[in-house]
Amino acid sequence: MGVMRRREFLGAGSLALAALPCAPLRSATAPVVIIVGAGFAGSCCALALRHLDPGVRVLLFDGRSNYHTCPMSNEALVGLRTLASLAVSRAGLKRTGVEYSRAAIAAIDPAKRTVQLQDGASLAWDRLVVAPGIRMLDGDPEGYDEAAALRMPHAWEAGPLTDLLARYLAAVPDGGTVAISVPAGLMRCPPAPYERASLIAEYLMRRRRRCKLLIFDANNHFPRQDVFTAAWAQLYPGVIEWIAPNDGGAITRVDPGTNTLYSTSGAHRVALASVIPRQAPGALALASGLCSGHGWCPVKAATFESELLPDVYVIGDACIAGAMPKSASAARGQAQQCAAAILASLAGRPPPQPALASVCYSMVSASSALAIRAEFELRQDELQQIAGNADVTPSSAHAHEASAWYRDMRASCFAD
């Protein structure tokens, strides 16, 4: 994705692809690029490869039967969108020549340059892209696992848990307390818990007059905290309370049976809890040796090639990409840069110089949004942030931009 400025939400994906210098490969045997994971990163990389060189064979694997986008899923919680509107079709990918399969990849053999499907079949690759997304870590906080998620839905992967959390929210009684627990460490879309708090607060104020929302936070600060808290004071006075770690914000244990959260400040029984657990790369990345000691996947900043396995690339939420956040727009930029780097590698050329950006639109109400922007360049072999927000004031204009940005993301990442 090219450097985003004011028009970033309109056609940014196609503009970035057009700017990447990649002449088509000429080979008697088409190179094979296998991509594992068909979220924003994997699907966008597949489309970018097909756009830059239709002569490359692109095989895209994802074992999920349905995929819903995490962007805009907080709006689905409160009825501003339907869950069905977040569902992504794979028809557009197939029309571009991407060979999409719902077969699941069971293992990667980097020495043989093959992947093994769950049915035992093996496929060879010239380059491999792993975009496994995230997995939720059981037991952090204590007592939280897949079963607990059915009582205290994290909804951090859009789909059935989004629908479940929405139904629980609709049943919160007047005077009830809603809690959101935010984990420490790296996570998908860091501003999203606070967007969720904003939209739930508005939902409660419109339907219940005496409800309260508590944000139990294991972090001392969060993105654009000053802007969020100012908006909360104006829009939802007395409704949202943010609890810092020193005040008992770090949840250490949960009891799903009684909807009780435990921290250093004691036990907190609530009407509804959305517990977001700590996160790590998808299981395939861990099993394949792509994760380092800190739990995430280190990559070379110019190409997104794994620092641990040659000719294997990691993009999206699973990778450590310098200062870049774990967001859908960051995944798109990484995917497009990775595609160009792969084609350069196959042709024996140096990769293009990365110039990447990310934007995260966070709704603070049904009609107002905050835009958090950043731009990144390669400096001293790292992706470093070179620019940030120019305008951080929530506005209806940003809300309209968010809708246009979402449509463009679906088009450039899924041809949907």
RAVEN-V692848 format. One record per helix or strand of 2 or more residues. SS is the DSSP state (h for helix, s for strand). FROM is the first residue (numbers start at 1). LEN is the number of residues. If there is no record, write none. Layout:
BEGIN
ss->(SS | SS)
from->(FROM | FROM)
len->(LEN | LEN)
END
This chain:
BEGIN
ss->(h | s | h | s | h | h | h | s | s | s | s | s | s | h | h | s | h | s | h | s | h | s | s | s | s | s | h | s | s | s | h | s | h | s | s | s | h)
from->(12 | 32 | 40 | 57 | 73 | 84 | 91 | 99 | 105 | 114 | 122 | 127 | 134 | 146 | 160 | 177 | 192 | 212 | 225 | 240 | 245 | 253 | 260 | 266 | 272 | 279 | 283 | 297 | 305 | 312 | 316 | 319 | 328 | 355 | 368 | 382 | 396)
len->(8 | 5 | 13 | 5 | 5 | 3 | 5 | 3 | 5 | 4 | 3 | 4 | 3 | 4 | 11 | 6 | 16 | 6 | 11 | 4 | 3 | 3 | 4 | 4 | 4 | 3 | 5 | 3 | 2 | 3 | 3 | 2 | 19 | 11 | 12 | 6 | 19)
END
